[in-house]
Amino acid sequence: MALIVSLLSKACSLPFSPLQRVTTTTRTRARPFSCKVLNSGFNQAQRKQSPLHLSFVTQLRREVSALANGVSVVEKEADQEGKSQHRIWFSDVVVQNRREAFWKRNWNVSDIAAFGVVSSMHLLALCAPFNFTWPAFWVAAGLTLISGLGITLGYHRNLCHKSFKLPKWLEYLFAYCGLHAFQGDPIAWVSTHRCHHQFSDTERDPHSPINGFWFSHINWMFDTKTIIEKRGEVSNVEDLEKQAFYRFLRATYRLHPIALGVVLYALGGLPFLVWGMGARVAVTYHATFLVNSASHIWGKQAWNTRDLSKNNWYVLFVKNAQMKEMKQGWE
């Protein structure tokens, strides 16, 4: 659900980089041109600079000024249209078009089903302290590792980004493990994530904080109509739709987690069900969704990209504590 930047790479300072962050989601004031970013060492070395260098700095100043004016115009036009805007706390992200996840919209069957599943997992998680046993805890830890690898290596790295090639049996195994993270079948998940990268932090992004923190974090899962409007009908996953295995998982997606729940209850009763399903899935949900929300709101941006993705140390910590995924907090 995010661009991955290796921890081994080091962000370098580019004081005169021509890349400018292009976004209409931040309320920024034109910064003085004597600031360190544009004029690092400028006053001290002004006499030694070549005419070409001075021309470059002048052009860069003009571009920054035009960008600041453009942001002001866009925000002014949005205010005139009556769109409510507010800045997310402790960030430079402005919510431009807040999505109402629960009220003032029609719910379809898919929305109700998704809300029911997510709510039931959280309700089960609340029962976890009262049903604690060490066997149940280790079952939850093992299933967290298995389903987490299914999402990270199977859905994300392999199916979405084609980062590596696997034997078909291993690819299918990882995908099936990801199915038990309760985040959707591979075709739907991959389609949404590819759309997210293609239109990151624009109105076509399925889960961007420009529609509100909670919408980008989890509420987007309950708004099928909005997702289809943003993503369109599934048309960017022809490579998966051609394979009978993924069509089978899409058709039978809901049956597999139910079967797992039955097996857990049969093996260990309520503690296994509460920890192996509720607590595990709830923790995995929020560890994954923080990459969609927090990593696009708070943190530092090493490169002037054209979206809101940031490096976020505490998302990295949560993901690492979950299952040693040491790169997921880095966009």
Secondary structure, DSSP 8 states (H G I E B T S, - for coil): ------TTS-----TT-S-----SS-------TTSHHHHTTTTTSGGG--HHHHHHHHHHHHHHHHHHHHHHHHHHHHHHTT---EE-TTSS-EESS---SSSSS---HHHHHHHHHHHHHHHHHHTGGGG--HHHHHHHHHHHHHHHHIIIIIIIIIIIT--S---HHHHHHHHHHHHTTSS--HHHHHHHHHHHHHTTTSTT-TT-GGG-HHHHHTGGGG-HHHHHHHH-SS-S-HHHHTSHHHHHHHHTTTHHHHHHHHHHHHHHHHHHHIIIIIIHHHHHHHHHHHHHTGGGTSSB-SS--SS---B-HHHHHHHHHHH--TTTTB-
